Amino acid sequence: MSSHREQFIWQRTAKLAVKCYEITKKFSKEELYGLTNQLRRAAVSVPANIAEGYGRNTTTDYVRFLHIAEGSLREVDTHVWIATELGYINQQDSDVLCQEIDECLRLLLSAARKLASRT
């Protein structure tokens, strides 16, 4: 593969980030510098760390960045839960996001395990 954009895990997490942006457009304007910003930053951080790790010279570095992306993904999950509890995200959208988060998490952990076993 010549580009991180060709990786399925990057594509899935980038689409999740876009979904998070779309959903946060509906948040209260008073949350712009609070929960809206936190959720967006965490969501964008996931594919960004995958891309950065992919560009590193070693598999060990790549695995490290996959784990950083995992942490950001868990942060997204927490923000989604809080936003749902506050009524900023309806249950249907929350369920869709949580399913996507769980799937991305599964993909990230699987990729990290496979790559780590090669080092």
Residue frames as a rotation matrix with the C-alpha (Angstrom) as fourth column:
MET 1
0.579 0.815 0.000 0.00
0.815 -0.579 0.000 0.00
0.000 0.000 -1.000 0.00
SER 2
-0.331 -0.760 0.559 1.31
0.759 -0.566 -0.320 3.39
0.560 0.319 0.765 -0.90
SER 3
-0.560 0.196 0.805 -0.98
-0.325 -0.946 0.004 5.58
0.762 -0.260 0.593 1.17
HIS 4
-0.964 0.262 0.036 -2.69
0.032 0.249 -0.968 5.55
-0.263 -0.932 -0.249 4.53
ARG 5
-0.363 0.876 -0.317 -5.89
-0.851 -0.450 -0.272 6.49
-0.381 0.171 0.909 2.67
GLU 6
-0.219 0.224 -0.950 -5.97
-0.661 0.682 0.313 3.00
0.718 0.696 -0.001 1.17
GLN 7
-0.962 -0.164 -0.217 -6.23
0.047 0.685 -0.727 1.39
0.268 -0.710 -0.651 4.60
PHE 8
-0.156 0.972 -0.174 -9.69
0.427 0.226 0.876 0.22
0.891 0.063 -0.450 5.53
ILE 9
0.030 0.137 -0.990 -9.21
0.999 -0.031 0.026 1.21
-0.027 -0.990 -0.138 9.18
TRP 10
-0.853 -0.337 -0.399 -8.29
0.329 -0.940 0.090 4.77
-0.406 -0.055 0.912 8.19
GLN 11
-0.776 0.605 0.179 -11.31
-0.019 -0.306 0.952 5.01
0.631 0.735 0.248 5.86
ARG 12
0.033 0.830 -0.556 -13.72
0.708 0.373 0.599 3.79
0.705 -0.414 -0.576 8.56
THR 13
-0.102 -0.114 -0.988 -12.38
0.932 -0.357 -0.055 6.10
-0.347 -0.927 0.143 11.24
ALA 14
-0.976 -0.209 -0.062 -12.31
0.166 -0.897 0.409 9.08
-0.141 0.389 0.910 8.87
LYS 15
-0.449 0.886 0.112 -15.98
0.147 -0.050 0.988 8.46
0.881 0.460 -0.108 8.07
LEU 16
0.134 0.442 -0.887 -16.71
0.954 0.184 0.235 8.27
0.267 -0.878 -0.397 11.80
ALA 17
-0.636 -0.441 -0.634 -15.06
0.606 -0.793 -0.057 11.68
-0.477 -0.421 0.771 12.25
VAL 18
-0.910 0.358 0.208 -17.26
-0.059 -0.611 0.789 13.12
0.409 0.706 0.577 9.49
LYS 19
-0.042 0.932 -0.359 -20.36
0.536 0.324 0.780 11.65
0.843 -0.160 -0.513 11.18
CYS 20
-0.105 -0.065 -0.992 -19.31
0.976 -0.196 -0.090 13.25
-0.188 -0.978 0.084 14.47
TYR 21
-0.950 -0.241 -0.198 -18.99
0.192 -0.952 0.237 16.64
-0.246 0.187 0.951 12.75
GLU 22
-0.619 0.774 0.132 -22.42
0.025 -0.148 0.989 16.26
0.785 0.615 0.072 11.17
ILE 23
0.136 0.697 -0.704 -24.06
0.786 0.356 0.505 15.33
0.603 -0.622 -0.500 14.46
THR 24
-0.319 -0.315 -0.894 -22.36
0.875 -0.460 -0.150 18.09
-0.364 -0.830 0.423 16.46
LYS 25
-0.866 0.098 0.490 -23.75
0.219 -0.806 0.550 20.71
0.449 0.584 0.677 14.05
LYS 26
0.080 0.997 0.006 -27.02
0.243 -0.025 0.970 20.19
0.967 -0.076 -0.245 15.92
PHE 27
-0.201 -0.212 -0.956 -25.51
0.961 0.146 -0.234 20.82
0.189 -0.966 0.174 19.37
SER 28
0.807 0.453 -0.379 -26.35
0.560 -0.791 0.247 23.91
-0.188 -0.412 -0.892 21.38
LYS 29
0.551 -0.597 0.583 -24.22
0.182 -0.596 -0.782 26.91
0.814 0.537 -0.220 20.39
GLU 30
0.669 -0.297 0.681 -23.21
-0.728 -0.447 0.520 27.29
0.150 -0.844 -0.515 24.04
GLU 31
0.731 -0.394 0.558 -21.37
0.043 0.842 0.538 23.96
-0.681 -0.369 0.632 23.66
LEU 32
0.940 -0.333 -0.077 -19.27
-0.119 -0.109 -0.987 25.15
0.320 0.937 -0.142 20.70
TYR 33
0.079 -0.976 0.202 -16.12
-0.685 -0.201 -0.700 25.49
0.724 -0.083 -0.684 22.82
GLY 34
-0.050 -0.021 0.999 -17.04
-0.900 0.434 -0.036 22.64
-0.433 -0.901 -0.041 25.15
LEU 35
0.075 0.170 0.983 -18.43
-0.082 0.983 -0.163 19.27
-0.994 -0.069 0.087 24.21
THR 36
0.960 0.278 -0.042 -18.72
-0.048 0.016 -0.999 20.06
-0.277 0.960 0.029 20.49
ASN 37
0.476 -0.857 -0.197 -15.04
-0.829 -0.362 -0.426 20.94
0.294 0.366 -0.883 20.25
GLN 38
-0.203 -0.572 0.795 -13.93
-0.808 0.556 0.194 18.01
-0.553 -0.603 -0.575 22.42
LEU 39
0.413 0.445 0.795 -15.89
0.041 0.863 -0.504 15.45
-0.910 0.241 0.338 20.42
ARG 40
0.985 -0.038 -0.166 -14.71
-0.170 -0.172 -0.970 16.81
0.008 0.984 -0.176 17.10
ARG 41
0.251 -0.968 0.030 -11.06
-0.956 -0.253 -0.148 16.96
0.151 0.009 -0.989 18.15
ALA 42
-0.180 -0.277 0.944 -11.11
-0.555 0.821 0.134 13.42
-0.812 -0.500 -0.301 19.53
ALA 43
0.670 0.538 0.512 -12.87
0.107 0.611 -0.784 12.08
-0.735 0.580 0.352 16.42
VAL 44
0.883 -0.389 -0.262 -10.38
-0.402 -0.340 -0.850 13.72
0.241 0.856 -0.457 14.04
SER 45
0.117 -0.894 0.432 -7.49
-0.966 -0.001 0.258 12.49
-0.230 -0.448 -0.864 16.16
VAL 46
0.410 0.087 0.908 -8.31
-0.169 0.986 -0.018 8.84
-0.896 -0.146 0.419 15.43
PRO 47
0.867 -0.114 0.486 -7.65
0.488 0.396 -0.778 8.76
-0.104 0.911 0.399 11.65
ALA 48
0.751 -0.636 0.176 -4.92
-0.531 -0.741 -0.412 11.40
0.393 0.216 -0.894 12.06
ASN 49
0.188 -0.697 0.692 -2.96
-0.822 0.273 0.499 9.11
-0.537 -0.663 -0.522 14.39
ILE 50
0.576 0.042 0.816 -3.47
0.279 0.928 -0.245 6.15
-0.768 0.369 0.523 12.06
ALA 51
0.941 -0.218 0.259 -2.10
0.188 -0.299 -0.935 8.24
0.281 0.929 -0.241 9.19
GLU 52
0.530 -0.784 0.324 0.84
-0.830 -0.557 0.009 9.49
0.173 -0.274 -0.946 11.24
GLY 53
0.245 -0.412 0.878 1.71
-0.496 0.725 0.478 6.00
-0.833 -0.552 -0.027 12.43
TYR 54
0.811 0.114 0.574 1.48
0.383 0.639 -0.668 4.62
-0.443 0.761 0.474 8.91
GLY 55
0.863 -0.467 0.192 4.05
-0.119 -0.558 -0.821 7.16
0.491 0.686 -0.537 7.81
ARG 56
0.535 -0.696 0.479 6.56
-0.737 -0.107 0.667 6.10
-0.413 -0.710 -0.571 10.47
ASN 57
-0.034 -0.708 -0.705 9.54
-0.929 0.283 -0.239 3.94
0.369 0.647 -0.667 9.62
THR 58
-0.922 -0.375 -0.097 8.89
-0.307 0.859 -0.410 1.03
0.237 -0.348 -0.907 11.94
THR 59
-0.184 0.858 -0.479 6.06
0.214 0.511 0.833 -1.33
0.960 0.050 -0.277 12.74
THR 60
-0.396 -0.028 -0.918 6.65
0.912 0.105 -0.397 -0.64
0.108 -0.994 -0.016 16.43
ASP 61
-0.954 0.048 -0.296 5.97
-0.001 -0.988 -0.158 3.08
-0.300 -0.150 0.942 15.88
TYR 62
-0.623 0.764 -0.166 2.88
-0.365 -0.097 0.926 2.27
0.692 0.637 0.340 13.85
VAL 63
-0.151 0.545 -0.825 1.50
0.656 0.680 0.329 0.03
0.740 -0.491 -0.460 16.60
ARG 64
-0.693 -0.160 -0.703 2.17
0.677 -0.482 -0.557 2.79
-0.250 -0.861 0.443 19.14
PHE 65
-0.914 0.363 -0.179 0.12
-0.400 -0.881 0.254 5.24
-0.065 0.304 0.950 17.06
LEU 66
-0.375 0.815 -0.442 -2.67
0.002 0.478 0.878 2.69
0.927 0.329 -0.181 16.68
HIS 67
-0.264 0.235 -0.936 -2.84
0.927 0.330 -0.179 2.56
0.267 -0.914 -0.305 20.48
ILE 68
-0.895 -0.022 -0.445 -2.96
0.167 -0.943 -0.289 6.35
-0.413 -0.333 0.847 20.64
ALA 69
-0.714 0.677 -0.177 -5.82
-0.461 -0.265 0.847 6.24
0.527 0.686 0.502 18.12
GLU 70
-0.289 0.589 -0.755 -7.53
0.569 0.740 0.359 3.68
0.770 -0.326 -0.549 20.35
GLY 71
-0.609 0.000 -0.793 -7.36
0.741 -0.357 -0.569 6.09
-0.283 -0.934 0.217 23.28
SER 72
-0.913 0.280 -0.296 -8.88
-0.351 -0.910 0.221 8.85
-0.208 0.305 0.929 21.16
LEU 73
-0.534 0.743 -0.403 -11.63
-0.155 0.383 0.911 6.50
0.831 0.549 -0.089 20.02
ARG 74
-0.302 0.394 -0.868 -12.48
0.886 0.452 -0.103 5.69
0.352 -0.800 -0.485 23.64
GLU 75
-0.821 -0.003 -0.572 -12.59
0.262 -0.891 -0.372 9.44
-0.508 -0.455 0.732 24.26
VAL 76
-0.791 0.581 -0.190 -15.08
-0.457 -0.356 0.815 9.79
0.406 0.732 0.547 21.37
ASP 77
-0.347 0.660 -0.666 -17.19
0.453 0.740 0.497 7.06
0.821 -0.129 -0.556 22.96
THR 78
-0.502 0.093 -0.860 -17.22
0.840 -0.183 -0.510 8.94
-0.205 -0.979 0.013 26.27
HIS 79
-0.910 0.138 -0.390 -18.18
-0.178 -0.982 0.067 12.24
-0.374 0.131 0.918 24.63
VAL 80
-0.629 0.720 -0.294 -20.99
-0.246 0.174 0.953 10.54
0.737 0.672 0.068 22.71
TRP 81
-0.316 0.502 -0.805 -22.32
0.808 0.587 0.048 9.02
0.497 -0.635 -0.591 25.92
ILE 82
-0.645 0.022 -0.764 -22.25
0.555 -0.674 -0.488 12.37
-0.525 -0.739 0.423 27.72
ALA 83
-0.909 0.299 -0.290 -23.86
-0.413 -0.742 0.528 14.19
-0.057 0.600 0.798 24.76
THR 84
-0.483 0.763 -0.431 -26.61
0.149 0.556 0.818 11.56
0.863 0.331 -0.382 24.66
GLU 85
-0.345 0.312 -0.885 -27.24
0.934 0.207 -0.291 11.90
0.093 -0.927 -0.363 28.40
LEU 86
-0.713 0.012 -0.701 -27.51
0.222 -0.944 -0.243 15.67
-0.665 -0.329 0.670 27.98
GLY 87
0.306 0.931 0.199 -29.97
0.451 0.042 -0.891 15.27
-0.838 0.363 -0.407 25.12
TYR 88
-0.008 -0.388 -0.922 -27.68
-0.638 -0.708 0.303 16.68
-0.770 0.591 -0.242 22.43
ILE 89
-0.792 -0.201 -0.577 -27.69
-0.574 0.568 0.590 13.38
0.209 0.799 -0.565 20.53
ASN 90
0.297 0.944 0.143 -30.91
-0.954 0.288 0.085 11.41
0.040 -0.161 0.986 20.10
GLN 91
0.222 -0.193 0.956 -30.90
-0.481 0.831 0.279 7.71
-0.848 -0.521 0.091 20.95
GLN 92
0.911 0.156 0.383 -31.03
0.229 0.582 -0.780 6.57
-0.344 0.798 0.494 17.32
ASP 93
0.709 -0.702 0.069 -27.97
-0.354 -0.440 -0.825 8.63
0.610 0.561 -0.560 16.32
SER 94
0.180 -0.631 0.755 -26.21
-0.970 0.015 0.244 7.56
-0.166 -0.776 -0.609 19.51
ASP 95
0.556 0.097 0.825 -26.83
-0.158 0.987 -0.010 3.89
-0.816 -0.124 0.565 18.73
VAL 96
0.961 -0.209 0.180 -25.46
0.217 0.168 -0.962 4.31
0.171 0.963 0.207 15.20
LEU 97
0.452 -0.834 0.317 -22.37
-0.691 -0.552 -0.466 6.12
0.564 -0.009 -0.826 16.48
CYS 98
0.217 -0.364 0.906 -21.75
-0.853 0.380 0.357 3.59
-0.474 -0.850 -0.228 19.24
GLN 99
0.816 0.088 0.572 -21.98
0.148 0.924 -0.353 0.68
-0.559 0.373 0.740 16.80
GLU 100
0.829 -0.532 0.169 -19.49
0.063 -0.212 -0.975 2.41
0.555 0.820 -0.142 14.51
ILE 101
0.309 -0.717 0.625 -17.19
-0.917 -0.399 -0.004 3.19
0.253 -0.571 -0.781 17.45
ASP 102
0.453 -0.078 0.888 -17.30
-0.488 0.812 0.320 -0.45
-0.746 -0.579 0.330 18.57
GLU 103
0.914 -0.093 0.394 -16.51
0.362 0.624 -0.692 -1.68
-0.182 0.776 0.604 15.07
CYS 104
0.638 -0.723 0.267 -13.63
-0.297 -0.550 -0.781 0.78
0.711 0.419 -0.565 14.65
LEU 105
0.298 -0.505 0.810 -12.29
-0.942 -0.015 0.336 -0.24
-0.158 -0.863 -0.480 18.06
ARG 106
0.700 0.011 0.714 -12.42
-0.040 0.999 0.024 -3.90
-0.713 -0.045 0.699 17.06
LEU 107
0.894 -0.360 0.266 -10.55
0.325 0.112 -0.939 -3.14
0.308 0.926 0.217 13.83
LEU 108
0.494 -0.725 0.481 -7.92
-0.665 -0.671 -0.328 -1.03
0.560 -0.158 -0.813 15.62
LEU 109
0.338 -0.341 0.877 -7.23
-0.797 0.392 0.460 -3.63
-0.500 -0.855 -0.139 18.30
SER 110
0.823 0.002 0.568 -7.06
0.224 0.918 -0.328 -6.43
-0.522 0.397 0.755 15.74
ALA 111
0.803 -0.550 0.230 -4.62
0.089 -0.271 -0.959 -4.51
0.590 0.790 -0.168 13.55
ALA 112
0.358 -0.688 0.631 -2.43
-0.886 -0.464 -0.003 -3.59
0.295 -0.558 -0.776 16.53
ARG 113
0.508 -0.123 0.853 -2.33
-0.467 0.793 0.392 -7.22
-0.724 -0.597 0.345 17.72
LYS 114
0.906 -0.126 0.405 -1.46
0.386 0.640 -0.664 -8.57
-0.176 0.758 0.628 14.28
LEU 115
0.652 -0.689 0.316 1.28
-0.155 -0.529 -0.834 -6.02
0.742 0.495 -0.452 13.73
ALA 116
0.373 -0.504 0.779 2.71
-0.928 -0.212 0.307 -6.40
0.011 -0.837 -0.547 17.24
SER 117
0.724 -0.061 0.687 3.00
-0.141 0.962 0.234 -10.16
-0.675 -0.267 0.688 16.76
ARG 118
0.873 -0.395 0.284 5.28
0.394 0.232 -0.889 -9.54
0.286 0.889 0.358 13.77
THR 119
0.515 -0.699 0.496 7.82
-0.555 -0.713 -0.428 -7.52
0.653 -0.055 -0.756 15.74
